[in-house]
Amino acid sequence: MFVSSLSPGFIAGGSQCTFAFLRAVSEIHRGRVTYLGPPFLEPKPAVVIESSLLVRPRPFIAKAFGLLTGRHVDRTTPAAVTYLKKHKTFGVVYVNGEISGKVVGVARRLGMPVVFIPHNFAPEYLTATARHPRIDIRWLHRRVAIRCALEGYRLADLRLCLTEHDRLAYERATGTSGAAEGNMYFGYPMPPQPLAATPETFTVLVNTNMASRENEDGVIFFLNHVWTHINGREGWRLILAGRHPTARIKDRAAQFGNVEVISRPEPEQMEALFARSSVCVASSRTGSGIKLRVAEALRRGLPVVSSAHCSRGYEQVSPDVMRIYGSPEECLLQLRSLAQEDLDVLRLRCRAEYERHFSFSVGVSKCQAALGTLRLERMVTA
């Protein structure tokens, strides 16, 4: 059984990871999987499952009650608990996302092993939430979500964390060690795609959801402290692409003569933007989660210039194709270095690094190895 608070799909990082894990679980168990969670995002991803129970949005009053009582923040927990108590027949229960530890506890009491796939909050959020400067709905949601995640992590038989940073942070916050794997991020299956030719104009791509405070900060910082030294001097171009660019970003970008802002690009348009680009910059300095845009860029053959923050989860990637900077000066230096290199050769290396570390087949192998460890531990303790 695969229980998720996140919709599987292609729209955002959480939905992409959910689909990748669901598809991997389906392959491992040969399609004998029951999915319980929110509806799939359109276009609906292809995955073989035996049955599904789709959980619809809860009324506003029910959401508010869950937040205020601190019981759970998701719509999936109550449905999952009821379903598990009624059926009691699953060999393994996979719990994905911001789901209350109550689901994990019920499954284990019924004799079902639980694999927990936690939401990858930035490690500092697990302990620093109480110091948030403003008590608002976002703070309240995060507080409850983290409490649910920590409870689920403590109770699970096996934990699959997207990055090693996540695993270490959860262990510190819960006092739990063992039966956990880090660096478990992998991409969903994609048909083979030819690499685009290197564009004649050196073009930098920043692909991110610009509505979040953390990503807006990263984009503005990059414009103010890096791009301002390039603007008009070297014949380069910059593309800012993603959901909901803020007025602040649009106004600052308009002050340059070589910056293009593209809001909410469709998947086909995004593919064209990758083809037009020479290098991808991951500029965020704070925020949660592994930055999936890094892997997306590598898969399409783009080298990445990344802040130290965005490099979490990519420590195993060759520095040849992923250049990490700690200051605006270092970022500028890395960009100028890449502009002088043979990008056609680098494109092949980027694709090879993606296939080596983040391809779907690699992900399935990682999950199978982790499940083998779980079965061995249960045999020893039986």
TAJOGI-V577058 format. One record per pair of residues at least 24 apart in sequence whose ideal C-beta (glycine too) atoms are under 6 Angstrom apart, sorted by sequence separation. I is the first residue (numbers start at 1). GAP is how many residues later the second one is. D is the distance in whole Angstrom. If there is no record, write none. Layout:
i = (I I)
gap = (GAP GAP)
d = (D D)
This chain:
i = (23 55 74 150 160 241 279 280 281 282 283 285 22 73 74 81 231 232 277 284 15 19 77 274 284 72 282 321 223 305 321 11 119 216 219 305 2 7 9 118 8 9 210 211 241 321 1 2 3 4 209 211 7 202 203 204 205 206 207 208 209 210 239 118 207 210 303 318 9 116 201 317 8 116 37 210 116 316 114 120 123 114 115 116 117 126 303 36 113 120 123 127 301 98 126 303 100 104 301 101 105 301 101 104 104 298 101 298 299 298 279 222 295 218 278 218 218 73 5 25 215 214 5 73 73 205 214 67 203 214 70 203 203 204 205 206 72 202 3 67 199 204 206 18 196 199 207 1 6 1 2 3 4 5 4 5 5 21 226 225 229 185 226 195 226 187 163 162 185 202 198 198 165 163 163 195 20 122 121 20 19 120 120 187 189 186 187 186 186 184 181 158 157 13 27 24 24 28 24)
gap = (24 24 24 24 24 24 24 24 24 24 24 24 25 25 25 25 25 25 25 25 26 26 26 26 26 28 28 28 29 29 29 30 30 30 30 30 31 31 31 31 32 32 32 32 32 32 33 33 33 33 33 33 34 34 34 34 34 34 34 34 34 34 34 35 35 35 35 35 36 36 36 36 37 37 39 39 40 41 42 42 42 43 43 43 43 43 43 44 44 46 46 46 46 47 47 47 48 48 49 50 50 50 51 51 52 52 54 55 55 56 59 61 63 65 65 66 67 68 69 69 69 70 71 71 72 72 72 73 73 73 74 74 75 75 75 75 76 76 77 77 77 77 77 78 79 79 86 89 91 92 92 92 92 92 93 93 94 96 102 103 103 105 105 106 106 108 127 128 128 137 145 146 147 149 150 152 166 166 167 168 169 169 170 171 171 172 173 176 177 182 189 216 217 279 337 339 340 340 343)
d = (5 5 5 5 4 5 5 5 5 4 6 5 6 6 6 5 5 6 6 6 5 5 6 4 5 4 4 5 5 5 5 5 6 5 5 6 6 4 6 5 5 3 5 6 5 5 5 5 5 4 5 4 5 5 5 5 5 5 5 5 5 6 6 6 6 4 6 6 6 5 6 5 6 6 5 6 4 6 5 4 5 5 5 5 5 5 5 6 5 5 3 6 3 4 4 6 4 5 5 3 5 5 4 4 5 5 5 6 4 4 5 4 5 4 6 4 5 6 4 6 5 6 5 5 5 4 5 5 6 3 5 5 5 6 5 5 6 5 5 6 6 6 6 6 4 6 5 4 4 5 5 5 4 4 5 5 5 6 5 4 6 5 5 4 5 6 5 5 6 5 4 5 5 5 4 5 6 4 5 4 5 5 6 5 4 5 6 6 3 6 5 4 6 4 6 6 5 6 5)
